[in-house]
């Protein structure tokens, strides 16, 4: 970690907690279909694409709809989610996130975002840290969702670095698996019980920023 040249961060659960807004938006869809979508169910959506998330929600409810309906419902969910995140500001950064990003910048470490979210760049602007990133690789740039390593390998390329020169910060099992597949050092953010495959696990970036 002391010798890394690049740092790639997931967004949800690492820098900000937008998972709660995803959950509320998906839950509203489930309510419309007449079934309960719990926070435990929502854990399955961490780190996966919007369309795959919709498929999981439909699986939970035992619902079958056409491909055309799926596109419409995914868009409906995203519009509701956008209503929530438009209200975001710097107060929604997770503890230590901004301080740790500044520490990395001071060391000359290049910083990228590696997120499945198609709204990632917008969220970085809303919480006031967009200028700290040298590259943003999000759902608009990648075709394969984590655990495929595409998002992190592309992030490395955009930083002009090799995978073994970079560390990834992830809160989801799929993200940790993607980083390992990419050949990068992985810092898990959360519980060792879920992220045991990471090289190191911390509760939050505040543990690294202090």
Secondary structure by P-SEA (a helix, b strand, c coil): cccccbbbbbcccccccaaaaaaaaaaaaaaaaccccccccccccccccaaaaaaaaaaaacccccaaaaaaaaaaaaaaaaaaaccccccccccaaaaaaaaaaaabbbbbbbccccaaaaaaaaacccccccccccccccccccccaaaaaaaaaaaccccccbbbbbccaaaaaaaaaabbbbbbcccccccccccccccccccccc
